[in-house]
C-alpha cells in the first residue's frame, strides 16, 4: 500500500474486511456461557402500573433472573440523565422528566421497558416474559406535536403544564423583528411540519456485558459513536459505581446517524444483570424493538413569517417551533431544536430573526439528534418559506435568492443568530448547480412530460450548516521502533471512513506508507475521550492527528541530530527520515524511536470557531397524475466543503445523506395513532425506507472555498445531503403540482397517496 497524498480519492481501507464478513460487530463477539436478555415493554402509550407478578416467570425453564423496577430501586440504580440545561424565556429552568431504566409506577410510551428477563437462551427469555402478569390502568395519551399543546390535551407528565417542558427565545430582539414585519411590503406566512423519522441503521442496537469475578470489573461491548459518551453515564449516573469498574468497547459499528450517541436503557440494564449474575449477558434488538425503543428524530411543527420590502429583499424572519421531545428528555434532546436557530439566516442577509422554541413532551418514543440535528429542520423552513414567497411575488425562485445572498464581499458575515460565516460563494454555488442541472432547458422537458401525461417540477434549495463545534477531542500518537505508527482516537467510525482518512493524513504528514499506520478506536481503556457527530471529525480529530504528527517530528529532531552528529537546525524531515540538509546522511523515524523514552505525542484540538459547509441541491421530478407516484429523474448537487482531503469519501457522504433526505421528503414517517399512541408504522411493511428505484444517480460537483477556522481548511460533509435534500425535493413537488392544484405547500412526506388526494381534490367541483 503506497503513501497517500491529501486530495486523492482513496478507497476505504476498512472495506476489504467488512465486505468479506470479517468485521467484528457487537453480535459477532462470542463470550463463553453468555446468557440472553429480553426486554418486556409496555403495550400502552400511557398507563399506571397497578401490579406486577413475576413469580411464574422466575420459575420458568432456563430463567436466571426477572428484574423489575423494584429490583432496580433495591440496588440503588439511578436514572438516565438529560445532559442539557435550558433557561426559559421567564428565567426558569426547563422541566425534568426522570427516566428510570425500568418503568415502575407509570409507563409513558409504547415500548417503555418494564422488566428484564435473563435466561440461558433467548427463546426461554421470551417465553418467560409472556408469563409476567402486569395490571395496567390505561391513561389518556398526548401524542400529536401540535395537539399536545392545545387546551385540554392529556398531560404526558402531571407536573408539566400544557406539555411544555421548555419555552425559550433566541436571536434578535423580539420587538425589533415585530417592527420590521410591521413595515414589510409583503409577509409570507407558512406553517410546516418536519416529520418524525426513525434512524434504522443496518446494525441494530446491541449490548453484551461481561463480569470479572476476580476484579469485580464489568466490560460492555456496544455499538456507539464514541464509547466515552455513555461510559460515565452508565457507571456513575445509573449503576452508581466508579468509572474504573466499567470498560466500554465498540467494535465495528454499522451506522448510527446520531442515534447511537445516546444512552438507552438496555445498555445499563445488561451490565446490571451481568453484575448480579456474575456472568456474561447479551441483548440485541430485533427490528420491531428498534422501532419502539431507538431514539427517533425530527418531529417539529413550525410557523415561519418572512417579511420582505417592495424590491423583494428580506427584512425579518419570525419563527415559532413546537419540537416534540417524546416521553423523556434524551441525553441531548433540548439542544437539538436550539441547533436550528444559528442556521435560520440560511445563506441570506436577513437583518432581524427571532425564534421561539418550545419543547413538547408526549407519550411517544424519545426524540434526539438525527443526521443533521437541527440544521435540516432550520434549512427546510428557510428554503420552503423563500420558495413560497417567490411564488407569491411572481419571482423566479433563483432570482429571489440571488437578491438576498450574503456576498463574498460581505464575508466575514455576522448573522443575527450567532453564526459568523467565514468563507463561501453562495451565488457561485447556485449558478454552478443550475448549470449542472440544465435549469435553462427545464421548460422543454416539462412540455415533453406533459405530452406523456406527467407533471414535471424542478426545485432548488440552498443549505448551510454549522459544524465542527463542541468540546475538544484528543488523539495519542505512538511510534513503534519495530516500524509502525499507531493513532488512538476517541472518535468512533460508524461507516464514514475514519480509518482511511486518519491514515491518509498521517501518511502525508509523516511520509510513511499506509501499511505502517494503524488506528485504534472504541475502547475506553485505551483511547482518549471523543465523539463522532456534528460533522466534526476532520475539523477536530483530523487536525488533532495532524498536529500530533508534527509534535512527533519535532520531538524526534533532537535525537536525530545526536545520532547524525549534527545541529538540530540542520536536520530536515521528509519521507519518514531525518536528514542532514544537503547530504545523503539520514536516519529513519523508527530508528530515532529506539532511543530515549520512546517517541509519541498527545494532542487535544479544541475548536476555535465553527465551520460552515454549504451548497445547492437541484431536484427534478415527475408526478404521475393517475397514481400520485413521484419519480426523481435528475438530481444535481454542488457543495462547498472547504478543502477536500478525499473527494471519493466526500461524494459518498453526499450520496448517503441525500438518500436519507429524499427518504424523509417522500417516504418516511413515524406515524402514531393520536388516540392510542400506538406506532402505526412499526415495521418495514409500514415504514417506507428508500430503495434503489426511489433514488436516481446523483450528479455531484464541488465549488470549495477553504475554511479559515482550522489549519486543514475543511468544513465537514457528513450531514450535508440530509440538510439540502428535503427542501429541494418538496420545492420540486410543489412546482410540479402548482399549476394543476394551486397548492403552495405540501408537508413531508409527499407520499403518492397524499399527492393523489391533492390531485383529486383539485379536479373535484367546488
Secondary structure, 3 states (H helix, E strand, C coil): CCCCCCCCCCCCCCHHHHHCCCCCCHHHCCCCCCEEEEEEECCCCCEEEEEEECHHHHCCCCEEEEECHHHHHHCCCCCECCCCCCECCCCCECCCCCECCCCCCEECCCCCEEEEEEECCHHHHHHHHCCCEEEEEECCCCCCCCHHHCCCCCCCCCCCHHHEEEEEEEECCHHHHHHHHHCCCEEEEEEEEECCECCCCCCCCEEEEEEECCCCEEEEECCCCCHHHHHHHHHHHHHCCCHHHEEEECCCCCCCCCCCCCCCHHHHHHHHHHHHHCCCEEEECCHHHHHHHCCEECCEEEEEEEEECCCCCEEEEEEEEEEEEECCCCCCHHHHHHHHHCCCCCCECCCEEEEEEEEEECCCCCECCCCCCCHHHHHHHHHHHHHHHHHHHCCCHHHHHHHHECCHHHCCEECCCCCEECCCCHHHHHHHHHHHCCHHHHHHHHHHHHHCCEEEEEEEEEEECCECCCCCEEEEEEEECCCEEEEEECCCCCCCCHHHHHHHHHHHHHCCCHHHEEEEECECCCCCCCCCCCCCHHHHHHHHHHHHHHHHHHHHHHHHHHHHCCCHHHEEEECCEEEECCCCCEEEHHHHHCCCCCEEEEEEECCCCCECCEEEEEEEEEEECCCCCEEEEEEEEEEECECCCCHHHHHHHHHHHHHHHHHHHHCCCCCECCCCCCECCCCCCCCCCCCHHHCCCCEEEECCCCCCCCCCCECCCCCHHHHHHHHHHHHHHHHHHHHHHCCCCCCCCCCHHHHHHHHHHHHCCC
